[in-house]
C-alpha cells in the first residue's frame, strides 16, 4: 500500500474520489484537504507526512494547478496524480510535472495503471545490480545457479543479497539446510514499514551472502507488485549484487522484479522439453517489453554426451550467455554439507566466472588438478 495525500477541488467530487482511490486497493489516505492549501500548509503537509504520492482534484481549476506547481517546488520527488480534469487542464498539468492523470470517469483499474506509472517514473526504473533468474521448467537447476553464483560473488568480497521469490516451490532453504522463519513472506508483508531491523531479522547468512528465503507458507496472501517495489527500493543501496530466484511463471507481482532487473536469465537444460519451454519463456519476456539485450539464456547441466552449446544456439536461434557443466556428485555433496562447491571442480569454476562477469571483477581460474583432468578424460572416453 502507498500512503497518499488527497487535495480536493470541491465538495461534490469528494465522495467519488474517495471511493475511486479506495477501490484500487493500493492506497491509504493519510490526509484529505478540502481545498488546495496555501504555501505554508502545503509545505507542512509534505514535510511532516512524507506521502508516497499526492492526488489533486483538478476540477478546482487554476487553484489546483497552482497547488501542483507548489508541490513540485516543495516535494520534487513526490509524484502527483491529477484527477478529473478536462483536456485543456490535462495539458497544463503535464506541463507542470504531473506524473499521472485520470479522467473523471476512469475505472479503478485505470487508476491503478496511473499509480504504477507515476511511482515507477519517479522511483522505479532498472536497478543496475539486480539480476533475475527464470527457470524454463521446474527442475532446470535455476536455484542451484542462483545459490552458487551468490556464494562465488561473495567470495570476491561483494555484498550479495538473494531474494527467493519462488514463494510456493522454493528449494533454496532446503539446499542451504535452513528452515526460514518469516523470510520473504514476512518482509513483503511489512514492505510499507520496512526497516533494517525487520530485514535483518528475516535474513539467513551463508558463505558471506545474505538470503531472503521463502517459507513456502500455504496460508500466506499472494504479494502485490507494490511490495516488491518497496523491497527493491529499500535494499538496492545496501548491496553490490542482488540476485532474484523467480518461479517459472511470471505473475502480476514478480513482473515488478523482472521490469527492474538489469538482466533476466532464463535457465534451461539440454533436454528437449526444457529447451522448448525456454523459447516460451523468451517469448513471455519479449511480450512484457523486455529488450533482447536484457535477456541472457543460461544452459545448465551440459555433459559430454549432450549437444554442444553452439548446436543448441543454432537450434534455438538464440545466443547462450553462459553454460554450466553437469556435476551431479559435486552439487549433491554441497547440498548434503550445506556448503559451497569444492573450488577445484569445473562447475565451481564456471560459477565463479559467471559471478565475476555480473560483479564486474576479473577472474583467473586456477588450472585443473591432474586428478580432475584424468577424471575428465575417463568421462570423455566412456561417453
ZIBELLIN-V632060 format. One record per residue. N is the residue number from 1. OMEGA is omega in radians with two decimals (999 if undefined). BURIAL is b if it has 24 or more other ideal C-beta (glycine too) atoms within 12 Angstrom, else e. D_FIRST is the distance of its C-alpha to the first C-alpha in whole Angstrom. Layout:
# ZIBELLIN-V632060
{{N & OMEGA & BURIAL & D_FIRST} {N & OMEGA & BURIAL & D_FIRST}}
This chain:
# ZIBELLIN-V632060
{{1 & 3.06 & b & 0} {2 & 3.08 & b & 4} {3 & -3.03 & b & 7} {4 & 2.96 & b & 9} {5 & 3.13 & b & 13} {6 & 3.10 & b & 15} {7 & -3.07 & b & 19} {8 & 3.10 & b & 21} {9 & 3.10 & b & 24} {10 & -3.05 & e & 26} {11 & -3.11 & e & 26} {12 & -3.07 & e & 26} {13 & -3.03 & b & 23} {14 & -3.10 & b & 21} {15 & -3.13 & e & 21} {16 & -3.13 & b & 20} {17 & 3.13 & b & 17} {18 & -3.09 & e & 15} {19 & 3.14 & e & 16} {20 & -3.14 & b & 15} {21 & 3.13 & b & 12} {22 & -3.09 & e & 11} {23 & 3.11 & e & 12} {24 & -3.10 & b & 10} {25 & -3.08 & e & 7} {26 & -2.98 & b & 5} {27 & 2.95 & b & 5} {28 & -3.13 & e & 6} {29 & -3.14 & b & 10} {30 & -3.08 & b & 12} {31 & 3.09 & b & 15} {32 & 3.12 & b & 17} {33 & -3.08 & b & 20} {34 & -3.14 & e & 23} {35 & 3.10 & b & 25} {36 & -3.10 & b & 24} {37 & 3.07 & b & 25} {38 & -3.06 & e & 28} {39 & -3.06 & e & 28} {40 & -3.10 & e & 28} {41 & 3.13 & e & 25} {42 & 3.11 & b & 23} {43 & -3.14 & e & 23} {44 & -3.12 & e & 23} {45 & -3.04 & b & 19} {46 & -3.11 & b & 18} {47 & -3.14 & e & 20} {48 & -3.10 & e & 19} {49 & -3.11 & b & 15} {50 & -3.10 & e & 14} {51 & 3.06 & b & 11} {52 & 3.09 & b & 10} {53 & -3.11 & b & 11} {54 & 3.03 & b & 14} {55 & 3.08 & b & 15} {56 & 3.05 & b & 19} {57 & -3.05 & b & 21} {58 & 3.02 & b & 24} {59 & 3.06 & b & 26} {60 & 3.04 & b & 27} {61 & -3.03 & b & 29} {62 & 3.12 & e & 30} {63 & 3.14 & b & 29} {64 & 3.13 & b & 25} {65 & 3.09 & b & 26} {66 & 3.10 & b & 28} {67 & 3.12 & b & 25} {68 & 3.11 & b & 23} {69 & 3.11 & b & 26} {70 & 3.11 & b & 25} {71 & 3.13 & b & 22} {72 & 3.11 & b & 23} {73 & -3.07 & e & 25} {74 & -3.06 & b & 23} {75 & -3.05 & b & 20} {76 & -3.13 & e & 21} {77 & 3.11 & e & 18} {78 & -3.13 & b & 15} {79 & 3.14 & b & 15} {80 & 3.09 & b & 16} {81 & 3.11 & b & 16} {82 & -3.10 & b & 19} {83 & 2.96 & b & 19} {84 & -3.05 & b & 22} {85 & 3.06 & b & 25} {86 & -3.12 & e & 28} {87 & -3.13 & e & 30} {88 & -3.14 & e & 31} {89 & 3.11 & b & 28} {90 & -3.14 & b & 26} {91 & 3.12 & e & 29} {92 & -3.14 & e & 29} {93 & 3.09 & b & 25} {94 & 3.13 & e & 25} {95 & -3.13 & e & 28} {96 & 3.03 & b & 26} {97 & 3.09 & b & 23} {98 & -3.14 & b & 21} {99 & 3.14 & b & 18} {100 & 3.13 & b & 18} {101 & 3.13 & b & 19} {102 & 3.14 & b & 19} {103 & -3.12 & e & 22} {104 & -3.07 & b & 23} {105 & -3.10 & e & 23} {106 & 3.12 & b & 20} {107 & 3.05 & e & 18} {108 & 3.12 & e & 15} {109 & 3.12 & e & 15} {110 & 3.10 & e & 17} {111 & 3.07 & b & 14} {112 & 3.10 & b & 12} {113 & 3.13 & e & 14} {114 & 3.12 & b & 15} {115 & -3.12 & b & 11} {116 & -3.14 & b & 12} {117 & -3.14 & e & 15} {118 & -3.11 & b & 14} {119 & -3.11 & b & 12} {120 & 3.12 & b & 14} {121 & -3.13 & e & 17} {122 & -3.00 & b & 16} {123 & 3.14 & b & 15} {124 & -3.14 & b & 16} {125 & -3.10 & e & 19} {126 & 3.06 & b & 21} {127 & -2.94 & b & 21} {128 & -3.08 & e & 25} {129 & 3.06 & b & 25} {130 & -3.14 & b & 23} {131 & -3.13 & b & 25} {132 & -3.10 & b & 24} {133 & -2.99 & b & 27} {134 & 3.14 & b & 27} {135 & 3.07 & b & 29} {136 & 3.08 & b & 32} {137 & 3.10 & b & 32} {138 & 3.13 & e & 32} {139 & 3.14 & e & 34} {140 & -3.14 & b & 35} {141 & -3.12 & b & 34} {142 & -3.11 & b & 31} {143 & 3.09 & b & 30} {144 & 3.13 & b & 33} {145 & 3.14 & b & 33} {146 & -3.09 & b & 30} {147 & -3.01 & b & 31} {148 & 2.98 & b & 34} {149 & 3.11 & b & 33} {150 & -3.13 & b & 31} {151 & 3.12 & b & 34} {152 & 3.13 & b & 36} {153 & 3.10 & b & 34} {154 & 3.12 & b & 33} {155 & 3.06 & b & 37} {156 & 3.13 & b & 37} {157 & 3.13 & e & 36} {158 & 3.04 & b & 32} {159 & -2.97 & b & 29} {160 & 3.01 & b & 27} {161 & 2.99 & b & 24} {162 & 3.06 & b & 24} {163 & 3.14 & b & 20} {164 & -3.07 & b & 21} {165 & 3.05 & b & 19} {166 & -2.86 & b & 22} {167 & -3.09 & b & 20} {168 & -3.01 & b & 23} {169 & -3.07 & b & 26} {170 & 3.02 & b & 26} {171 & -3.06 & b & 29} {172 & 3.13 & b & 28} {173 & 3.11 & b & 28} {174 & 3.14 & e & 32} {175 & 3.13 & b & 33} {176 & -3.08 & b & 32} {177 & -3.07 & e & 34} {178 & 2.99 & b & 30} {179 & -3.06 & e & 29} {180 & 3.05 & b & 25} {181 & -3.10 & e & 24} {182 & 3.04 & b & 20} {183 & -3.07 & b & 20} {184 & -3.09 & b & 17} {185 & -3.12 & b & 15} {186 & -3.13 & b & 15} {187 & 3.10 & b & 14} {188 & 3.12 & b & 11} {189 & -3.13 & b & 10} {190 & -2.99 & b & 10} {191 & -3.11 & b & 9} {192 & -3.13 & b & 6} {193 & -3.04 & e & 10} {194 & 3.04 & b & 12} {195 & -3.07 & e & 16} {196 & -3.13 & e & 19} {197 & 3.14 & e & 20} {198 & -3.12 & b & 17} {199 & -3.07 & b & 18} {200 & -3.12 & e & 22} {201 & -3.06 & e & 22} {202 & 3.12 & b & 21} {203 & 2.95 & b & 23} {204 & 3.14 & b & 26} {205 & 3.07 & e & 29} {206 & 3.05 & b & 32} {207 & 3.13 & b & 34} {208 & 3.11 & e & 33} {209 & 3.07 & b & 29} {210 & -3.13 & b & 26} {211 & 3.01 & b & 25} {212 & -2.93 & b & 21} {213 & 3.05 & b & 22} {214 & 3.06 & b & 21} {215 & -3.06 & b & 23} {216 & -3.11 & e & 23} {217 & -3.11 & e & 22} {218 & -3.06 & e & 22} {219 & 3.14 & e & 20} {220 & 3.10 & e & 17} {221 & 3.07 & e & 14} {222 & -3.09 & e & 14} {223 & 3.03 & b & 11} {224 & 3.11 & b & 9} {225 & -3.11 & b & 10} {226 & -3.13 & b & 7} {227 & 3.06 & b & 8} {228 & 3.08 & b & 11} {229 & -3.13 & b & 11} {230 & -3.13 & b & 10} {231 & -3.14 & b & 12} {232 & -3.13 & b & 15} {233 & 3.14 & b & 14} {234 & -3.00 & b & 15} {235 & -2.96 & b & 18} {236 & 3.14 & b & 20} {237 & -3.06 & e & 22} {238 & -3.05 & e & 23} {239 & 3.06 & b & 25} {240 & -3.07 & b & 27} {241 & 3.09 & b & 27} {242 & -3.12 & b & 23} {243 & -3.08 & b & 24} {244 & 3.07 & b & 22} {245 & -3.03 & b & 24} {246 & 2.91 & b & 23} {247 & -3.04 & b & 23} {248 & 3.10 & b & 26} {249 & 3.10 & b & 24} {250 & -3.10 & b & 21} {251 & -3.08 & b & 18} {252 & 3.09 & e & 15} {253 & -3.08 & b & 13} {254 & 3.08 & b & 16} {255 & 3.08 & b & 17} {256 & 3.12 & b & 15} {257 & 3.13 & b & 17} {258 & -3.11 & b & 20} {259 & -3.07 & b & 19} {260 & -3.06 & b & 19} {261 & 3.05 & b & 22} {262 & 3.13 & b & 25} {263 & 3.10 & b & 27} {264 & -3.09 & b & 27} {265 & 2.94 & b & 29} {266 & -3.08 & b & 30} {267 & 3.09 & b & 33} {268 & 3.04 & b & 36} {269 & -3.12 & b & 39} {270 & 3.12 & b & 42} {271 & -3.05 & b & 42} {272 & 3.12 & e & 43} {273 & -3.14 & e & 40} {274 & 3.13 & b & 37} {275 & 3.14 & b & 39} {276 & 3.10 & e & 38} {277 & 3.06 & b & 35} {278 & 3.09 & b & 34} {279 & 3.10 & b & 35} {280 & 3.09 & b & 33} {281 & 3.13 & b & 30} {282 & 3.11 & b & 31} {283 & 3.12 & e & 31} {284 & 3.14 & b & 27} {285 & 3.13 & b & 26} {286 & 3.10 & e & 29} {287 & 3.06 & e & 27} {288 & 3.12 & b & 24} {289 & 3.12 & e & 25} {290 & -3.13 & b & 26} {291 & -3.08 & e & 29} {292 & -3.13 & e & 32} {293 & 3.09 & e & 33} {294 & -3.11 & b & 29} {295 & 3.12 & b & 30} {296 & -3.09 & b & 33} {297 & 3.10 & b & 34} {298 & -3.14 & b & 35} {299 & -3.04 & b & 38} {300 & 3.06 & b & 39} {301 & 3.08 & b & 42} {302 & 3.13 & b & 44} {303 & -3.14 & b & 48} {304 & -3.10 & e & 51} {305 & -3.11 & e & 52} {306 & 3.08 & b & 49} {307 & 3.13 & e & 49} {308 & 3.10 & e & 48} {309 & 3.14 & b & 45} {310 & 3.11 & e & 47} {311 & 3.12 & e & 48} {312 & 3.07 & b & 44} {313 & -3.14 & e & 43} {314 & -3.13 & e & 46} {315 & -3.10 & e & 45} {316 & -3.03 & b & 42} {317 & -3.14 & e & 42} {318 & 3.11 & b & 39} {319 & 3.08 & e & 40} {320 & -3.09 & b & 39} {321 & -3.12 & b & 37} {322 & 3.11 & b & 39} {323 & -3.13 & b & 40} {324 & -3.13 & b & 41} {325 & 3.11 & b & 44} {326 & 3.08 & b & 44} {327 & -3.05 & b & 45} {328 & -3.09 & e & 44} {329 & -3.12 & e & 46} {330 & 3.14 & b & 44} {331 & 3.13 & b & 41} {332 & 3.14 & e & 42} {333 & 3.14 & e & 43} {334 & 3.11 & b & 40} {335 & -3.13 & b & 38} {336 & -3.12 & e & 41} {337 & -3.04 & e & 41} {338 & -3.03 & e & 37} {339 & 3.06 & e & 38} {340 & 3.05 & b & 38} {341 & 3.03 & b & 41} {342 & -2.97 & b & 44} {343 & -3.09 & b & 45} {344 & 3.12 & e & 48} {345 & 3.11 & b & 47} {346 & -3.13 & b & 46} {347 & 3.11 & b & 43} {348 & 3.11 & b & 42} {349 & 3.11 & b & 43} {350 & 3.09 & b & 41} {351 & -3.14 & b & 38} {352 & 3.13 & b & 39} {353 & 3.13 & b & 40} {354 & 3.12 & b & 37} {355 & 3.13 & b & 35} {356 & 3.14 & b & 37} {357 & 3.11 & b & 36} {358 & -3.05 & b & 32} {359 & 3.13 & b & 33} {360 & 3.10 & e & 35} {361 & 3.09 & e & 38} {362 & -3.12 & e & 42} {363 & 3.07 & e & 43} {364 & -3.11 & e & 47} {365 & 3.06 & e & 47} {366 & 3.13 & e & 50} {367 & 3.14 & e & 52} {368 & 3.11 & e & 53} {369 & 3.11 & e & 55} {370 & -3.12 & e & 58} {371 & -3.11 & e & 57} {372 & 3.10 & b & 54} {373 & 3.10 & e & 56} {374 & 3.10 & e & 59} {375 & 3.12 & e & 56} {376 & 3.12 & e & 55} {377 & 3.11 & e & 58} {378 & 3.11 & e & 59} {379 & -3.14 & e & 56} {380 & -3.11 & e & 57} {381 & -3.10 & e & 60} {382 & -3.09 & e & 59} {383 & 999 & e & 56}}
